[in-house]
Amino acid sequence: MHHFMKRLKNKRLSKLPAALALLVALSGGVTAAWAAEPYPKVIQGAVDNGVKVVKTFPAPSGLTGWVLTEGGRYSIVFTTADKKSLLMGALIDENGENLSAQYAEKYVPKPDLGSLYRDLEKAAYVVEGTDRNPRSVIYIFVDANCPFCHLAWKALQPYERAGLQVRWIPVATLTPTSMPKAIEVMTASDKTAAFRKMEENHGKNLAPSPKAAESANPAVAASIRKNGELMEKFRISGTPGLIWKDKQGKINVKGGMPRLSEIPMITGLPEQKITDSDLERFR
């Protein structure tokens, strides 16, 4: 969502790039009133370049709400009564309620977690923890420069020793070195060892190898970008992003560093003793 919004802020609408294929079939549709007349100019420029209008709806203070999608990402925006201005960001009412979040919950199609989980199983990832016959498996989207990913890695070490397998899915979302660091791991002869070395040296500001340049590894870089697109389809806005199946087979998604008390539920394993002082604030 934020990608579309950022471009909307920083570029003229007529310059927006063409959208990618849609993540899901769009539910609902444009109301008859809007279908019978042109979109407001502030919306039409985006539509001309591939942004899709999923639905319009009445909003407070004479505003019209719009659900827009591009490349599997959704956003809620509003136009004024005179159709000349577009409003982005959270719409808050006089009681402090976030109406944008409520509209998103009501109108934005939910992701098909079953289909996305199958894509997750085919993604490029690094296996850490119990290799054969793990008692539990979880997936985590990770950026090499993400401090909370590093803390999640630390918190899960005792669980890995207890039978957990973690499939770390590298993405490059935070800094210019995120991509070469991810490439360095994914091109290593021993990916697990390379990943562990990266985490053990987190925060030491070590530069990735020149051999890990994106231009020298286009296929690997493409797989990492694809991982980032998959993370967005899960509606995970930042790293770490955890995905797991519970004992009933239900797919669960959580963005951000979990509380230590949540980890047994996420992993399906008994609580493990954690003594790392860096993790005290997550108790």
Secondary structure as the mmCIF struct_conf table of DSSP 4:
data_model
#
loop_
_struct_conf.conf_type_id
_struct_conf.id
_struct_conf.beg_label_comp_id
_struct_conf.beg_label_asym_id
_struct_conf.beg_label_seq_id
_struct_conf.end_label_comp_id
_struct_conf.end_label_asym_id
_struct_conf.end_label_seq_id
HELX_RH_AL_P HELX_RH_AL_P1 HIS A 2 ASN A 10
BEND BEND1 LYS A 11 LYS A 11
HELX_RH_3T_P HELX_RH_3T_P1 LEU A 13 LYS A 15
HELX_LH_PP_P HELX_LH_PP_P1 LEU A 16 ALA A 19
BEND BEND2 LEU A 23 VAL A 24
HELX_LH_PP_P HELX_LH_PP_P2 ALA A 25 SER A 27
BEND BEND3 GLY A 28 GLY A 28
HELX_RH_AL_P HELX_RH_AL_P2 ALA A 32 ALA A 35
TURN_TY1_P TURN_TY1_P1 ALA A 36 ALA A 36
BEND BEND4 GLU A 37 GLU A 37
HELX_LH_PP_P HELX_LH_PP_P3 PRO A 38 PRO A 40
HELX_RH_AL_P HELX_RH_AL_P3 LYS A 41 ASP A 48
TURN_TY1_P TURN_TY1_P2 ASN A 49 GLY A 50
STRN STRN1 LYS A 52 PRO A 58
HELX_RH_3T_P HELX_RH_3T_P2 PRO A 60 GLY A 62
STRN STRN2 THR A 64 GLU A 70
TURN_TY1_P TURN_TY1_P3 GLY A 71 GLY A 72
STRN STRN3 ARG A 73 THR A 79
TURN_TY1_P TURN_TY1_P4 ALA A 81 ASP A 82
BEND BEND5 LYS A 83 LYS A 83
STRN STRN4 LEU A 86 LEU A 87
BEND BEND6 GLY A 89 GLY A 89
STRN STRN5 ILE A 92 ILE A 92
TURN_TY1_P TURN_TY1_P5 GLU A 94 ASN A 95
STRN STRN6 ASN A 98 ASN A 98
HELX_RH_AL_P HELX_RH_AL_P4 LEU A 99 TYR A 107
BEND BEND7 VAL A 108 VAL A 108
HELX_LH_PP_P HELX_LH_PP_P4 PRO A 109 PRO A 111
HELX_RH_AL_P HELX_RH_AL_P5 LEU A 113 GLU A 121
TURN_TY1_P TURN_TY1_P6 LYS A 122 LYS A 122
BEND BEND8 ALA A 123 ALA A 123
STRN STRN7 VAL A 126 GLY A 129
BEND BEND9 ARG A 132 ASN A 133
BEND BEND10 ARG A 135 ARG A 135
STRN STRN8 SER A 136 ASP A 143
TURN_TY1_P TURN_TY1_P7 ALA A 144 ASN A 145
HELX_RH_AL_P HELX_RH_AL_P6 PRO A 147 ARG A 161
TURN_TY1_P TURN_TY1_P8 ALA A 162 GLY A 163
STRN STRN9 LEU A 164 VAL A 171
BEND BEND11 LEU A 174 THR A 175
TURN_TY1_P TURN_TY1_P9 PRO A 176 THR A 177
HELX_RH_AL_P HELX_RH_AL_P7 SER A 178 MET A 186
TURN_TY1_P TURN_TY1_P10 THR A 187 THR A 187
BEND BEND12 ALA A 188 ASP A 190
HELX_RH_AL_P HELX_RH_AL_P8 LYS A 191 GLU A 200
TURN_TY1_P TURN_TY1_P11 ASN A 201 GLY A 203
BEND BEND13 LYS A 204 LYS A 204
HELX_LH_PP_P HELX_LH_PP_P5 LEU A 206 SER A 209
HELX_RH_3T_P HELX_RH_3T_P3 PRO A 210 ALA A 212
HELX_RH_3T_P HELX_RH_3T_P4 GLU A 214 ALA A 216
HELX_RH_AL_P HELX_RH_AL_P9 PRO A 218 LYS A 233
TURN_TY1_P TURN_TY1_P12 PHE A 234 ARG A 235
BEND BEND14 GLY A 238 THR A 239
STRN STRN10 GLY A 241 LYS A 245
TURN_TY1_P TURN_TY1_P13 LYS A 247 GLN A 248
STRN STRN11 ILE A 251 GLY A 255
BEND BEND15 GLY A 256 GLY A 256
HELX_LH_PP_P HELX_LH_PP_P6 MET A 257 ARG A 259
HELX_RH_3T_P HELX_RH_3T_P5 LEU A 260 GLU A 262
HELX_RH_AL_P HELX_RH_AL_P10 ILE A 263 THR A 267
TURN_TY1_P TURN_TY1_P14 GLY A 268 GLY A 268
BEND BEND16 LEU A 269 LEU A 269
HELX_RH_3T_P HELX_RH_3T_P6 SER A 277 PHE A 282
#
